[in-house]
Protein backbone atom coordinates (compact mmCIF):
# COMPACT_ATOMS: atom_id res chain seq x y z
CA UNK A 1 0.00 0.00 0.00
CA UNK A 2 1.40 3.38 -1.02
CA UNK A 3 2.17 5.69 1.89
CA UNK A 4 1.03 9.29 1.82
CA UNK A 5 3.62 12.03 1.94
CA UNK A 6 3.26 13.37 5.51
CA UNK A 7 4.15 16.94 4.46
CA UNK A 8 1.62 16.86 1.61
CA UNK A 9 -0.98 15.48 3.98
CA UNK A 10 -0.25 18.25 6.45
CA UNK A 11 -0.53 21.01 3.86
CA UNK A 12 -3.58 19.51 2.20
CA UNK A 13 -4.62 20.47 -1.31
CA UNK A 14 -3.63 23.95 -2.40
CA UNK A 15 -6.47 26.44 -1.85
CA UNK A 16 -5.26 28.91 -4.45
CA UNK A 17 -6.72 27.29 -7.57
CA UNK A 18 -10.18 26.93 -5.93
CA UNK A 19 -9.95 30.59 -4.85
CA UNK A 20 -9.30 31.55 -8.46
CA UNK A 21 -12.08 29.26 -9.69
CA UNK A 22 -14.47 30.90 -7.23
CA UNK A 23 -13.56 34.37 -8.47
CA UNK A 24 -14.07 33.21 -12.05
CA UNK A 25 -17.63 32.14 -11.17
CA UNK A 26 -18.18 35.53 -9.51
CA UNK A 27 -16.91 37.24 -12.66
CA UNK A 28 -19.29 35.19 -14.82
CA UNK A 29 -22.16 36.05 -12.48
CA UNK A 30 -21.46 39.80 -12.67
CA UNK A 31 -20.98 39.60 -16.45
CA UNK A 32 -24.74 38.98 -16.75
CA UNK A 33 -25.64 42.29 -15.09
CA UNK A 34 -25.23 44.57 -18.17
CA UNK A 35 -27.58 42.32 -20.14
CA UNK A 36 -30.03 42.51 -17.28
CA UNK A 37 -30.20 46.31 -17.54
CA UNK A 38 -30.23 46.26 -21.34
CA UNK A 39 -33.27 43.97 -21.19
CA UNK A 40 -34.94 46.24 -18.64
CA UNK A 41 -34.37 49.35 -20.76
CA UNK A 42 -35.55 47.56 -23.91
CA UNK A 43 -38.59 46.12 -22.15
CA UNK A 44 -37.57 42.57 -23.05
CA UNK A 45 -38.99 40.43 -20.25
CA UNK A 46 -37.78 37.16 -21.75
CA UNK A 47 -34.17 38.34 -21.82
CA UNK A 48 -34.55 39.87 -18.37
CA UNK A 49 -35.63 36.52 -16.95
CA UNK A 50 -32.87 34.68 -18.79
CA UNK A 51 -30.15 36.95 -17.35
CA UNK A 52 -31.70 36.72 -13.89
CA UNK A 53 -31.70 32.93 -14.05
CA UNK A 54 -28.05 32.83 -15.10
CA UNK A 55 -27.08 35.20 -12.29
CA UNK A 56 -28.87 33.05 -9.73
CA UNK A 57 -27.30 29.89 -11.16
CA UNK A 58 -23.76 31.28 -11.12
CA UNK A 59 -24.23 32.67 -7.62
CA UNK A 60 -25.29 29.22 -6.41
CA UNK A 61 -22.26 27.61 -8.06
CA UNK A 62 -20.01 30.17 -6.39
CA UNK A 63 -21.74 29.59 -3.06
CA UNK A 64 -21.26 25.83 -3.29
CA UNK A 65 -17.58 26.23 -4.13
CA UNK A 66 -17.13 28.74 -1.30
CA UNK A 67 -18.62 26.32 1.24
CA UNK A 68 -16.48 23.47 -0.05
CA UNK A 69 -13.34 25.59 0.10
CA UNK A 70 -14.12 26.75 3.63
CA UNK A 71 -14.59 23.18 4.76
CA UNK A 72 -11.31 21.97 3.25
CA UNK A 73 -9.06 25.00 3.64
CA UNK A 74 -5.82 23.75 5.21
CA UNK A 75 -5.15 24.81 8.80
CA UNK A 76 -1.49 23.94 8.53
CA UNK A 77 1.35 26.16 9.71
CA UNK A 78 2.92 25.54 6.31
CA UNK A 79 0.21 27.44 4.40
CA UNK A 80 2.11 30.35 2.79
CA UNK A 81 -0.80 32.76 3.31
CA UNK A 82 -2.64 33.31 6.59
CA UNK A 83 -5.87 31.30 6.54
CA UNK A 84 -7.80 34.32 7.84
CA UNK A 85 -6.62 36.41 4.90
CA UNK A 86 -7.83 33.83 2.40
CA UNK A 87 -11.18 33.55 4.15
CA UNK A 88 -11.59 37.32 4.11
CA UNK A 89 -10.85 37.51 0.38
CA UNK A 90 -13.22 34.61 -0.24
CA UNK A 91 -15.96 36.40 1.71
CA UNK A 92 -15.46 39.57 -0.34
CA UNK A 93 -15.64 37.60 -3.56
CA UNK A 94 -18.83 35.94 -2.36
CA UNK A 95 -20.37 39.31 -1.49
CA UNK A 96 -19.90 40.46 -5.09
CA UNK A 97 -21.95 37.52 -6.39
CA UNK A 98 -24.56 38.08 -3.67
CA UNK A 99 -24.88 41.72 -4.72
CA UNK A 100 -25.42 40.76 -8.36
CA UNK A 101 -28.15 38.39 -7.18
CA UNK A 102 -29.72 41.15 -5.07
CA UNK A 103 -29.81 43.44 -8.11
CA UNK A 104 -31.49 40.79 -10.25
CA UNK A 105 -33.91 39.85 -7.51
CA UNK A 106 -35.04 43.41 -6.86
CA UNK A 107 -35.45 44.08 -10.56
CA UNK A 108 -37.71 41.07 -11.00
CA UNK A 109 -39.71 41.44 -7.79
CA UNK A 110 -40.32 45.16 -8.16
CA UNK A 111 -41.12 45.24 -11.90
CA UNK A 112 -38.98 48.37 -12.23
CA UNK A 113 -38.69 50.83 -15.11
CA UNK A 114 -35.73 53.15 -15.67
CA UNK A 115 -36.39 56.81 -14.81
CA UNK A 116 -36.48 59.10 -17.82
CA UNK A 117 -33.11 60.19 -19.17
CA UNK A 118 -31.05 57.85 -16.98
CA UNK A 119 -30.62 55.03 -19.49
CA UNK A 120 -27.20 55.98 -20.92
CA UNK A 121 -25.67 56.89 -17.55
CA UNK A 122 -27.00 53.69 -16.01
CA UNK A 123 -25.46 51.57 -18.76
CA UNK A 124 -22.15 53.40 -18.35
CA UNK A 125 -22.08 52.84 -14.60
CA UNK A 126 -22.95 49.16 -14.91
CA UNK A 127 -20.29 48.61 -17.57
CA UNK A 128 -17.60 50.25 -15.46
CA UNK A 129 -18.57 48.29 -12.34
CA UNK A 130 -18.32 45.06 -14.34
CA UNK A 131 -14.89 46.21 -15.52
CA UNK A 132 -13.72 46.54 -11.92
CA UNK A 133 -14.73 42.94 -11.29
CA UNK A 134 -12.87 41.76 -14.38
CA UNK A 135 -9.77 43.47 -13.01
CA UNK A 136 -10.25 42.01 -9.55
CA UNK A 137 -10.51 38.55 -11.13
CA UNK A 138 -7.27 39.20 -13.03
CA UNK A 139 -5.57 40.15 -9.74
CA UNK A 140 -6.79 36.97 -8.04
CA UNK A 141 -5.51 35.12 -11.10
CA UNK A 142 -2.01 36.19 -10.05
CA UNK A 143 -2.33 34.62 -6.59
CA UNK A 144 -0.54 31.36 -7.32
CA UNK A 145 2.27 33.22 -9.09
CA UNK A 146 2.61 35.53 -6.10
CA UNK A 147 2.89 32.56 -3.76
CA UNK A 148 5.52 30.96 -5.99
CA UNK A 149 7.57 34.18 -5.99
CA UNK A 150 7.18 34.69 -2.25
CA UNK A 151 5.11 37.87 -2.74
CA UNK A 152 8.21 39.67 -3.96
CA UNK A 153 9.87 40.87 -7.14
CA UNK A 154 8.32 41.69 -10.51
CA UNK A 155 5.14 39.72 -9.79
CA UNK A 156 4.47 41.74 -6.62
CA UNK A 157 5.10 44.99 -8.50
CA UNK A 158 2.75 43.87 -11.26
CA UNK A 159 -0.04 43.15 -8.78
CA UNK A 160 0.45 46.49 -7.03
CA UNK A 161 0.09 48.26 -10.38
CA UNK A 162 -3.04 46.23 -11.19
CA UNK A 163 -4.56 47.19 -7.84
CA UNK A 164 -3.73 50.87 -8.39
CA UNK A 165 -5.51 50.70 -11.75
CA UNK A 166 -8.52 49.04 -10.12
CA UNK A 167 -8.63 51.79 -7.47
CA UNK A 168 -8.62 54.43 -10.20
CA UNK A 169 -11.58 52.86 -12.00
CA UNK A 170 -13.51 52.40 -8.76
CA UNK A 171 -13.09 56.15 -8.10
CA UNK A 172 -14.73 56.77 -11.47
CA UNK A 173 -17.67 54.52 -10.55
CA UNK A 174 -18.14 56.62 -7.41
CA UNK A 175 -18.32 59.76 -9.54
CA UNK A 176 -20.83 58.19 -11.93
CA UNK A 177 -22.91 56.84 -9.07
CA UNK A 178 -23.16 60.27 -7.45
CA UNK A 179 -24.16 61.86 -10.76
CA UNK A 180 -26.80 59.20 -11.34
CA UNK A 181 -28.20 59.66 -7.84
CA UNK A 182 -28.46 63.41 -8.41
CA UNK A 183 -30.30 62.75 -11.66
CA UNK A 184 -32.71 60.49 -9.78
CA UNK A 185 -33.40 63.06 -7.07
CA UNK A 186 -33.87 65.79 -9.66
CA UNK A 187 -37.01 64.04 -10.87
CA UNK A 188 -38.30 62.68 -7.57
CA UNK A 189 -41.28 65.07 -7.65
CA UNK A 190 -42.50 63.27 -10.79
CA UNK A 191 -41.99 59.77 -9.40
CA UNK A 192 -43.68 57.67 -6.76
CA UNK A 193 -41.69 57.93 -3.52
CA UNK A 194 -41.30 54.15 -3.31
CA UNK A 195 -39.80 54.10 -6.82
CA UNK A 196 -37.25 56.72 -5.82
CA UNK A 197 -36.32 54.61 -2.78
CA UNK A 198 -35.89 51.42 -4.80
CA UNK A 199 -33.87 53.13 -7.53
CA UNK A 200 -31.65 54.72 -4.92
CA UNK A 201 -31.05 51.25 -3.48
CA UNK A 202 -30.39 49.87 -6.96
CA UNK A 203 -27.76 52.53 -7.70
CA UNK A 204 -26.09 51.80 -4.37
CA UNK A 205 -25.94 48.07 -5.14
CA UNK A 206 -24.47 48.67 -8.59
CA UNK A 207 -21.78 50.75 -6.94
CA UNK A 208 -21.21 48.00 -4.39
CA UNK A 209 -20.12 45.67 -7.22
CA UNK A 210 -17.15 47.98 -7.78
CA UNK A 211 -16.63 48.69 -4.10
CA UNK A 212 -16.25 45.03 -3.15
CA UNK A 213 -14.05 44.40 -6.20
CA UNK A 214 -11.77 47.17 -4.96
CA UNK A 215 -11.71 45.58 -1.50
CA UNK A 216 -10.56 42.30 -3.07
CA UNK A 217 -7.70 44.16 -4.72
CA UNK A 218 -6.82 45.99 -1.52
CA UNK A 219 -6.62 42.73 0.42
CA UNK A 220 -4.27 41.34 -2.20
CA UNK A 221 -2.11 44.44 -1.91
CA UNK A 222 -1.90 43.89 1.85
CA UNK A 223 -0.66 40.35 1.25
CA UNK A 224 2.10 41.76 -0.94
CA UNK A 225 2.99 44.40 1.66
CA UNK A 226 3.50 41.88 4.48
N, C-alpha and C positions, 0 to 999 in steps of 0.2 A: 504494500500500500504506500502510495507516494505521500511523503510528509510535506506539510505546509511550511512555507518560509515564515518563521516566527516574526520577523520584522514586517513582512508584508501583511501578516495577519493583524499585527498591532496597528499598522497605519490604516488598514482597511482599503476599500476602493477609493480612488481619487475623487473628491467632490467637485473638482473644477469643471470637468466636462458636463456633468449634470447641471451645474450652475449656469453654464453657457447655453445648454439646451433649454433651460427654463426661460432665460432671457430671450431666446429666439422665439419661443411660444408667445411671450409677452409682446414682442415686436410684431408678430403675425396678428395678434389680437388687436393691437392698436392700429395696424395698417388698414383695418376694416372701417375705422371711424370716419375718414373722409367720404367714403362711399355712402355711409349712413346719412351724413349731412347733405350730400348731393341728392340722394333719394328724397330726403325731406323737402328740400328746396324745389325739386322737380315734381313733387307730389306723387312719386312712384311708390305706392305702398308695398308692392311685391318685392322690389329691390330693398326697401327699408327693412322688411321682415327678414330677407335673406342675409343682409349684413348683420342684423341683430342676432340671428341664429348662429352665424359664424363667430361672432364676438363671444357669445355665451359658451360655445363649444370650445374655443381656444382658451378661454378663461378656466374652464373646467379641467382641460388638459394640463394647464399650468399649475392649477391647484393640486391636482393629483401628483404631479412631479415634485412640487414643493413639499408635500406631506411625506412622500417617499424619501426625499433627500434629507429632510429633518430627522426622520427615523433612523437613517443609516449614516448620518454625518459622523465621521470618526471623532472620537474624543481623546485621541492619542496625543501625547506630548510632542510627537514627531510631525504633527501637521504643521506645514510651513506658514500657515495663516491662522490667526486666532479664530477659534470656532465661533465666538460671539460676533466677530466682524463678518464672517460669511453669513451667519444667520440674519444679521442686520441688513446686509445687501439683498439677501433673498427676500426678506420681508418688504423692502422697498420695491423690488421687482414685482412682487405679488400685488402690491398696492396699485401699481400702474394698471395691471390687468383688471383689478377690481374697479378702478375708476372708469375704464372703458366700458365695463359691464354696467356700471351705474348710469353712464350717459345713455347707453342703448336702452336700458330699462325705463328710464324717465321719459325718453322720447316716445316709446311705445305706449306706456301707461297713460301719459298725459295727452296724447294726440296733439302735439305741438305744431305750430306754424311759425315760420321765421318772421320777426318784425320787419316792417317795410324798410328797405334800404340797407339792411344789415347783411344781405346775402354774400356779397363779395368779401367784406371784412371777416365774416364768419369763416368762409372757406380759407382765407389767408391764415387766420389764427390756427385753425385745425391742421392745415398743412405744415405749419412751422412746428407745432407741438408734436406731430408725428415725426418730423425731422429730428427733434431732440431725442426721441426714443430710439431712432435708428442709430444715432451717434452713441447713445448710452450702450446699446447692444454691441456696437463696434468696440467700445472700451472694455466691456466684459469679455469680449472675444479675445482680448489680449491677456487675460488673467493667467492662463497656463504658461504663456511666454514670460510673463513677469515672474512667476514662481521659479521657472527654470533659470532665469537670470538673477535671481535673488533680489528682485525689486530694485535693481541698480542698472546703471549704464544707459545705452541708447534706448532700450525698451522702456525704461522708466521715464526718460525724457519725452519719448513719443506719447506715452499715456498722459503725461502732464499737459502736453500741448493739445491733445484731444479733449481733455477735460476743460481747458481754458476756452476752446472753441465752443464746446457745449454750453458753458456758462454765458458766453456772448450771445448765443442764439436764445437761451432762456430769458435773458434780459429783454430781448426783442419781443418775446411772447408776452412778457409783462406789459410792455408798452402797448401792444395790440389789444390785450385784454382790457386795459384801462380805457382805451379809446372806444372799444365795443360797448363797455358798460356805460360810458357817457352817452353813447348813441341810444342805448336802451332807455336810460333815464330821461333823455330828451323827448321821448314820445310816450312816457308813462301816462300822461293825461288822456291819451287816446287808446289806452290798453286797459284790459281788466287787471286789477291789482294782483290777482293770483298769477296771471300770465307773466307779469313783470318779475314776480318773486321766483317763478320757475326758470325764467330765462336768465335771471341773475345767477341762480344756482348752476345752470348749465354752463355759463361762461366761466364760472369759478372751477367747475370740474374739468373743462377743457384745459384751462391753465394748469390744473393739478397734474395733468399728463406730463407737461414739461417740467413742472416743479419736482416731481418725484424722479424723473429721469436725471435731472441735475443732481439730486441727492445721491443717486447711484454713482454718478461720476465723482462727486465729492468724497464719497466713502472710498472709492478706488484711489483717489489722490492721497488720502490719509494713509492707506496701506503703503504707498510708495514712500511717503514722508517718514515712516517709522524706521 
